[in-house]
Structures are given as structure tokens and as C-alpha cells.
Amino acid sequence: MDVKTNGNISFWYADIGGIPQKRPPLPGDREADVCIIGAGYTGLWTAYYLKKANPALDVVVLEREFAGFGASGRNGGWLSGGFSWSREKYAKTSSRGAVVDMQNAMSGTVDEVERVTKAEGIDADLIRVDKIIAATNAAQLERVRKEYQFDLDWQMPPERVQLLSAEEAAKRINIANLRGAIVYRGMARVQPAKLARGLAGVVEDLGVSIYEGTSVTRFEKGRVETDRGTVRAPYIIRATEGFSAGLPGYERTWLALNSAQIVTEPVPDSLWKEIGWEGHELLGDAAHAYCYAQRTREGRITMGGRGVPYRFGSKTDVNGQTQQATIDALHGILTRLLPQTKSLKIDHAWCGVLGVPRDWCTTAGFDRSTGIGWAGGYVGLGVSSSNLAGRTLADLVLNRETELTGLPWVNRTVRKWEPEPFRWLGVHSMYQLYRMADGREFAGQPHTSKLAALADSITGH
């Protein structure tokens, strides 16, 4: 499938007039109260809540490229407040009740982001929507039903989750080969780059210093070294998510998993009538190599999923450019779910990285002995999770014991990923097995393929 633009960070920047001009870099050595490494959602939310709590704090944010360069400006725009990490893994080191509290806190991020965007005048195309996960074969329908029961078992409010028959789901979005779906309520859709740029502007107005074009070379207690000078601060926050492997000593902390997206040309009104999708729902499917889609403000469809899942040594892409095979695969998913779109042109394709801990469960933490904090490893749920991280890190830095600082993801230790080539082999094997499992299920296998369980066992997913 031909595409007009490949890379150039993401479509989301083309949608707002192009890549922004960088703010000035760090002008030299300086001191601060808090130094945050990374101007994505995590770093910006942390800066926001710190300054709201204590306006006198001198907060510095260091960014190698520009605010929102990474996943914050490239993601699928799912402000879901979801919880797709292993509840059982968190429960092993806390309690069932604590995991439910964390689940509820994650859910609450949607209301909180909406509150802040309204209060601060951030236009992020945020609208409240449902999320639909479609089942298009028998095995997927089996998984959807199990997931629904699992959510209820973990005390998700019944009004937030519902099973839909094929007929009910088709009335909302006319997806091909529908067997049924699960719908989650209380979520939102955003334009990712608009949220990142808007939030960056707000924290600057609060007095936060954002230095762009400034590469952090190393950091330790009280000291962050860059190619532009050294920042000395008693509190340091590592907010580098999928780019963490590029920092010395963090090469194996979080794996940099690749995800890619395409976006169509604007969809004609006549075609929207065939597709439906009047509610702007977030759309995914129950395949093992899952997808994620949204209907944008101006009536396009974005479709995301895994491309080349992992680059050797946790290497990252070059300005969002992705492979032709990935573009073709995503177009195939789009036209499989929505064959009505087969005549649409693809205007833009791009990719980015997200952070994955060894146990596939996100963490946030703070070491009071060093003054160094961190958050990330969101495994694709960063739009909402980063907000909770920012509030939590602010409480930790300010030494406040709150409901957030007691949640089970805080100060949770996870072992590092294996050295290369083992992690490359493991991740690529996992996704190859997922593709094989999906193929068997689409061919008519009525139950979840055992290949998927083998894939999970290889990497601990």
C-alpha cells in the first residue's frame, strides 16, 4: 500500500501544522530543586503537579529532542484508564484489595485528564467515548467472554463493562465477521500531540524550565550531566519510558517495544454511513497481535499495531519512519475489520517505542536515599498511566503519604531483561507465535491456540 508520508515523527504533528521549533537548550550549568529527564507525558505531568503543589519549586525538564517527541506524540490517542497488566502479579506483592485500588486509580485518570485540560484550556480533541474490543472468530469470542467475567471477578463496576452480541456491536461499528464484542465505558479519545504540546505550554506558564535539544549523558545522586552543561538538583526524575535503554546503566531495565500506525485520508460521509462509528469509540480486536484504532477529529481512521516488534539492542526508530511491510500489514488489518475502507488512501504511517518491564507490569518509584525517582514501562497504556505517575511522583518527591503512594506499582522491583541476543530472540519468537496462533484461529480453530500460551511463557507476558 502506497503512503504519502512515512515518519516525520507522526501524523499528529502534521495535523497541527508540523514539527514544532525547539525551545532553547540548557544554557550551561545550573541548580534546581527538581530535574526531570524527558519531556513526554510522564515528565510534564510530574512537573505540573509539583508546581501546583508548591509553586516555589524550581523545576527543570531536560529533553533531547522536543516535548512530545516520543510516544507522547505518536500514540493511538487511547485515554482509556485501562488495566491490562497482570493483576495476579501485583497481588503477589500486595493484596487483592490493593490491586483493585490501583485499578480504580487508573480508571480515575480519565476524569483527571479531562479536568486539567478544561481547567488549563488545553485543546486536545478530548471526547468521552466507549472502547469496543471486537471478536471476529470463535476463539476470540471465547477470550472476550472470559475477559468480561475476569473483569467482574476483579470488581470492575458492571456499569463500566458489558458484553455485546454480534448484532449489538454491528449497530455501533459495522465490522466484518463480527461474533460479539466487549465494551468498556468511561474512556476518552485524544489527539496525542495536541495534549503533549498543550501540557508543555501550561507547565512553562507555571514557571517550569523546559530545555530542548539537550542530551542527558549520565546522572547520579544530585547531578545530571548533559552535552550542554550539568544540572545539580536534590531530586531527579527519570521519565524516559521507551527510550530508557539509551541511558548508561539502563540498557536492560525496560525493553523498547515497537508499535506503528497508519492514518487514512478523510473518510467521505457516504462511507461513514456504511461503517457507522458515530460514537467515535476506541476500537480494538481480540487477536493475539492486537490492533488499536480511533476515529479522529476530522474524520480519518487511525489503525495501529505491532510492526517489527523489537530492534536489536533496544534501538529506536529514526524520526518515526516504519517499514513498508508494517504499513501493508496494518492496512490488511484495517480492511479485514472494515472492508468498506479498501478504496481509501493512506496519508501517513509512523512508528514509535514503548517501555516494557521484564514482567510486563508498569512501575513507579522513588529512592529517598538518592533522591532519584522514575515511572514508566506502561506497555502501551501510557496516555492515562502517565497522569497517575505524575501525581504519584509529585507525592513521593514531596514526601507525602497518600493513597497513591501506597498503590502496589510503587517501588516495585523487577529483574532486568536478558542480554542480547536472548531478548531479541525471545521477543521475535513471541510475536511469530502470536501470528501463527492468530492464523490458526482465523482458519477455524474454535479455542485459543496453545501457541499463544507458549508465546507468553517465553517472555513472561
C-alpha positions in Angstrom: 0.0 0.0 0.0 1.5 3.4 -1.0 1.6 6.1 1.6 2.1 9.8 1.2 4.3 10.4 4.3 6.3 7.8 6.2 7.7 9.0 9.5 8.3 12.7 10.1 7.6 11.9 13.8 3.8 11.2 13.3 0.6 12.3 11.6 -0.4 14.0 14.9 2.2 16.7 14.2 1.2 17.1 10.6 -2.3 17.6 11.9 -1.2 20.7 13.9 1.0 22.4 11.3 4.2 20.4 11.5 7.1 19.6 13.9 7.5 22.5 16.4 10.5 24.6 16.6 12.7 23.5 19.5 12.9 25.5 22.7 16.4 26.7 23.6 18.8 24.1 25.1 20.2 24.2 28.6 22.4 27.3 28.6 25.1 25.8 30.9 25.5 24.6 34.4 22.6 25.4 36.8 21.0 24.3 40.0 17.3 23.4 40.6 15.1 21.8 43.2 13.9 19.0 40.8 15.4 17.9 37.5 13.2 15.8 35.2 14.8 13.8 32.4 12.3 13.5 29.5 9.6 15.9 28.3 6.9 13.4 27.5 3.7 12.9 29.3 5.3 11.5 32.4 7.8 14.3 32.8 5.3 17.0 32.0 2.6 15.7 34.3 5.2 15.3 37.1 6.3 18.9 36.6 2.7 20.1 36.5 1.6 18.5 39.8 4.9 19.6 41.6 4.4 23.2 40.6 0.7 23.1 41.5 1.6 21.7 44.9 4.5 24.0 45.5 4.8 27.0 43.1 8.1 28.0 44.7 9.9 24.8 43.4 12.5 25.4 40.7 11.7 22.6 38.3 13.9 21.8 35.2 12.9 19.4 32.4 15.6 18.2 30.0 14.7 16.8 26.6 17.0 15.5 23.9 14.6 16.4 21.1 11.4 18.4 21.8 8.5 18.0 24.2 6.3 15.2 22.9 8.9 13.7 20.5 8.5 10.2 21.7 5.4 8.0 22.4 3.6 11.1 23.8 3.3 12.5 20.3 2.9 9.2 18.4 0.5 7.0 20.3 -3.0 5.9 19.4 -4.8 8.5 21.5 -6.5 6.0 23.8 -7.1 7.8 27.1 -8.5 4.5 28.5 -7.7 4.4 32.2 -7.5 0.6 31.5 -5.6 -2.1 33.3 -4.1 -4.7 31.0 -1.2 -5.7 33.2 -1.3 -8.9 35.3 -3.4 -8.2 38.4 -2.2 -11.5 39.9 1.5 -10.4 39.7 0.7 -7.2 41.6 -1.4 -9.1 44.1 1.6 -11.4 44.9 3.5 -8.5 46.4 0.5 -6.6 47.9 -3.1 -7.7 48.2 -6.2 -8.2 46.1 -7.8 -5.1 47.6 -4.7 -3.0 46.8 -4.8 -4.1 43.2 -8.5 -3.1 43.0 -7.5 0.3 44.4 -4.9 0.6 41.7 -7.4 -0.4 39.1 -9.8 2.3 40.3 -7.0 4.9 40.4 -6.1 4.1 36.8 -9.8 4.4 35.8 -9.9 7.8 37.5 -7.1 9.2 35.3 -9.7 9.8 32.5 -11.7 12.2 34.7 -8.5 13.8 35.9 -7.0 14.5 32.5 -10.4 15.8 31.3 -10.5 18.1 34.4 -7.0 19.5 33.8 -7.4 20.1 30.1 -10.6 22.0 30.8 -9.2 24.0 33.7 -6.0 24.9 31.8 -7.5 25.5 28.4 -5.7 22.6 26.6 -7.4 21.7 23.3 -6.6 18.0 22.9 -9.6 16.9 20.9 -10.7 15.1 24.1 -14.1 13.5 23.9 -15.6 10.8 26.1 -16.1 7.6 24.3 -16.5 3.8 24.9 -13.9 1.3 23.9 -15.0 -1.7 21.8 -12.9 -4.9 21.6 -14.3 -6.9 18.7 -14.3 -10.7 18.3 -14.2 -11.9 14.7 -13.8 -15.6 15.2 -14.8 -18.3 17.7 -11.5 -18.3 19.7 -11.6 -14.5 20.1 -15.2 -14.7 21.2 -14.2 -17.2 23.9 -11.5 -14.9 25.1 -13.8 -11.9 25.1 -16.3 -13.7 27.3 -13.6 -14.9 29.7 -12.2 -11.3 29.9 -15.6 -10.0 30.8 -16.0 -12.4 33.6 -12.4 -11.8 34.8 -13.1 -8.1 34.9 -16.2 -8.6 37.1 -14.3 -11.0 39.3 -11.8 -8.2 39.9 -14.6 -5.8 41.0 -14.9 -3.7 37.9 -18.2 -1.9 38.2 -20.8 -3.7 36.0 -21.9 -0.4 34.5 -18.4 0.1 33.1 -18.2 -3.2 31.1 -20.7 -5.1 29.0 -20.8 -8.0 26.6 -22.3 -7.2 23.2 -23.9 -9.7 20.8 -22.8 -9.5 17.1 -25.9 -7.6 16.3 -25.5 -5.1 19.1 -21.8 -4.5 18.2 -22.6 -4.1 14.5 -25.1 -1.3 15.3 -22.2 0.7 16.7 -19.5 -0.2 14.1 -20.1 -2.3 11.1 -17.2 -4.7 11.5 -16.8 -7.7 9.2 -17.3 -11.2 10.6 -18.4 -10.0 14.0 -19.1 -12.7 16.6 -19.5 -10.3 19.5 -17.6 -7.7 21.5 -16.8 -6.3 24.9 -17.5 -2.7 25.5 -15.8 -0.5 28.2 -17.3 2.8 29.2 -15.9 5.9 30.7 -12.9 6.3 28.4 -11.8 9.1 26.1 -10.1 9.8 22.8 -7.4 12.5 22.4 -5.1 13.9 19.8 -1.8 12.9 21.4 0.5 15.7 20.1 -2.1 18.4 21.0 -2.2 17.1 24.5 1.7 17.0 24.8 2.2 20.5 23.3 -0.7 21.9 25.4 0.6 20.4 28.6 4.2 21.6 27.9 2.9 25.2 27.4 0.9 25.0 30.6 3.9 23.9 32.7 6.1 26.6 31.2 3.5 29.2 32.2 3.7 27.8 35.7 7.4 28.6 35.7 8.9 25.2 34.7 12.1 25.5 32.6 12.0 23.1 29.6 15.3 22.8 27.8 15.1 21.0 24.5 17.9 19.8 22.2 19.7 18.7 25.4 21.0 15.2 25.7 21.5 13.6 29.1 24.7 11.6 29.1 24.6 10.3 32.7 23.1 11.0 36.0 23.6 10.1 39.7 22.6 11.4 43.1 22.2 15.1 42.9 23.7 15.5 39.4 22.5 15.3 35.8 25.2 15.6 33.1 24.3 16.7 29.6 26.0 17.8 26.4 25.1 21.4 27.3 26.1 21.5 31.0 25.3 20.0 34.4 22.2 20.4 36.4 22.5 19.9 40.2 19.3 19.0 42.0 18.4 17.0 45.2 15.6 15.4 43.3 15.9 13.7 39.9 13.1 12.0 37.9 13.8 9.6 35.1 10.8 9.9 32.7 12.3 8.4 29.6 9.9 5.4 29.2 10.7 3.5 25.9 14.0 5.5 25.5 15.4 4.4 28.9 17.7 1.8 27.3 19.7 4.7 25.8 20.9 5.8 29.2 24.1 4.3 30.6 23.2 1.6 33.2 19.6 1.2 32.0 20.2 -0.8 28.8 18.2 -3.8 30.2 15.7 -2.1 32.5 12.9 -1.7 30.0 12.6 -3.2 26.6 11.9 -0.8 23.8 8.9 -2.4 22.0 7.9 -1.0 18.6 4.4 -0.1 17.6 3.3 1.5 14.4 0.2 3.3 12.9 -1.3 4.4 9.7 -4.0 7.0 9.1 -6.4 7.2 6.2 -7.4 10.2 4.1 -10.6 11.8 5.4 -13.5 9.4 5.1 -16.4 10.6 2.9 -19.8 11.0 4.7 -21.3 8.3 2.4 -18.7 5.8 3.6 -19.2 6.7 7.3 -22.8 5.8 6.8 -21.7 2.3 5.7 -19.2 2.0 8.5 -21.2 3.5 11.3 -18.9 4.5 14.2 -21.0 7.5 15.1 -19.9 7.3 18.7 -16.2 7.7 17.9 -15.5 4.6 20.0 -11.9 3.4 20.5 -11.7 0.2 18.5 -9.6 -2.9 19.0 -9.8 -6.6 18.4 -9.2 -9.7 20.4 -6.4 -11.1 18.3 -3.1 -12.0 20.0 -1.3 -9.5 17.8 -3.9 -6.9 18.6 -4.7 -3.6 16.9 -5.9 -0.2 18.2 -7.9 2.4 16.2 -9.7 5.7 16.6 -11.9 8.0 14.5 -10.1 11.3 14.5 -11.5 14.8 14.9 -11.6 15.5 11.1 -13.0 12.1 10.2 -10.0 9.9 9.5 -9.3 6.4 10.8 -6.0 5.6 12.5 -5.0 1.9 12.8 -2.1 0.8 15.0 -0.4 -2.5 15.9 2.9 -4.2 16.1 5.3 -3.8 13.2 8.8 -5.1 13.6 8.3 -5.8 17.3 11.8 -5.1 18.6 15.1 -3.8 17.2 18.3 -5.5 18.4 19.8 -3.8 21.4 16.6 -1.8 22.1 17.4 0.5 19.2 14.8 3.1 18.3 13.5 4.3 15.0 14.6 7.3 13.0 12.0 10.1 13.4 9.1 7.6 13.2 9.9 6.0 9.9 8.5 2.5 9.6 8.8 -0.5 7.2 6.7 -1.0 4.1 5.8 -4.5 5.3 4.4 -2.9 8.5 2.3 -0.4 6.5 1.0 -3.3 4.4 0.2 -5.4 7.5 -1.7 -2.5 9.2 -3.6 -1.8 6.0 -4.5 -5.5 5.9 -5.9 -5.3 9.5 -7.9 -2.2 8.6 -9.5 -3.7 5.5 -10.1 -7.1 7.3 -12.1 -5.4 10.0 -13.6 -2.7 7.8 -13.6 -3.9 4.2 -15.6 -0.7 3.3 -12.3 1.2 3.6 -10.4 -0.8 0.9 -10.5 2.2 -1.6 -9.2 4.7 0.9 -5.7 6.1 0.5 -3.2 6.1 3.4 -1.9 9.5 4.1 0.7 8.9 6.8 2.5 6.0 8.5 4.8 6.2 11.5 6.1 4.2 14.5 7.5 4.7 18.0 8.6 2.7 21.0 7.0 1.9 24.4 8.7 0.6 27.5 8.2 -3.0 28.7 9.5 -4.2 32.1 10.6 -7.9 32.3 7.2 -8.9 33.9 5.2 -6.7 31.6 3.8 -4.7 34.6 4.3 -0.9 35.0 6.2 0.6 37.9 6.7 4.0 39.6 9.1 4.6 42.4 11.4 6.9 44.4 14.6 6.2 46.2 14.8 8.6 49.1 18.5 7.8 49.7 19.5 9.0 46.3 16.6 11.4 45.5 16.0 9.6 42.2 12.5 8.7 41.0 11.1 7.0 37.9 7.9 5.9 36.3 7.1 4.1 33.0 7.1 0.6 31.5 3.5 1.3 30.7 3.3 -1.4 28.0 1.1 0.7 25.8 -1.2 2.3 28.4 0.9 5.5 28.8 -1.7 8.2 27.9 -3.6 7.5 31.1 -0.9 5.9 33.3 1.5 8.8 32.8 -1.0 11.1 34.6 -1.2 8.8 37.6 2.6 8.6 37.5 2.9 12.3 37.6 0.6 12.7 40.6 2.3 9.8 42.3 5.9 11.0 41.7 4.9 14.5 42.9 3.6 13.0 46.2 6.8 10.9 46.6 9.2 13.8 45.9 7.2 16.0 48.4 7.3 13.1 50.9 3.6 12.9 51.2 2.0 9.6 52.2 -1.2 9.4 50.2 -3.5 6.8 48.7 -1.4 7.0 45.5 1.9 6.3 47.1 0.6 3.2 48.7 -0.5 1.6 45.4 1.2 -1.7 44.5 3.1 -0.4 41.5 5.1 1.9 43.7 8.7 0.9 44.4 8.1 -2.5 42.8 11.3 -4.2 41.8 11.6 -6.3 38.7 14.6 -8.1 37.3 16.3 -6.9 34.2 15.8 -8.3 30.7 18.3 -10.8 29.4 21.3 -9.6 27.4 21.3 -9.8 23.7 20.8 -11.8 21.6 18.4 -13.6 24.0 15.9 -10.8 24.4 15.8 -10.2 20.6 15.2 -13.9 20.0 12.6 -14.1 22.8 10.5 -11.1 21.6 10.6 -12.1 17.9 9.7 -15.7 18.8 6.8 -14.5 20.9 5.3 -12.4 18.1 5.9 -15.0 15.5 4.0 -17.5 17.7 1.2 -14.9 18.1 0.9 -14.5 14.4 0.8 -18.3 13.9 -1.9 -18.6 16.7 -4.0 -15.9 15.1 -3.7 -17.6 11.7 -4.9 -20.9 13.1 -7.8 -19.2 14.9 -8.8 -17.3 11.7 -8.7 -20.7 9.9 -11.4 -22.0 12.2 -9.7 -23.3 15.4 -12.5 -22.8 17.9 -10.4 -22.3 21.0 -7.4 -20.2 21.9 -4.3 -21.7 20.2 -1.8 -23.3 22.5 0.9 -21.4 20.6 -0.3 -18.2 22.3 0.4 -19.7 25.7 3.8 -20.8 24.5 4.5 -17.3 23.3 3.5 -15.9 26.8 5.8 -18.4 28.5 8.8 -17.4 26.5 8.9 -13.8 27.7 6.7 -13.9 30.8 4.0 -11.8 29.2 
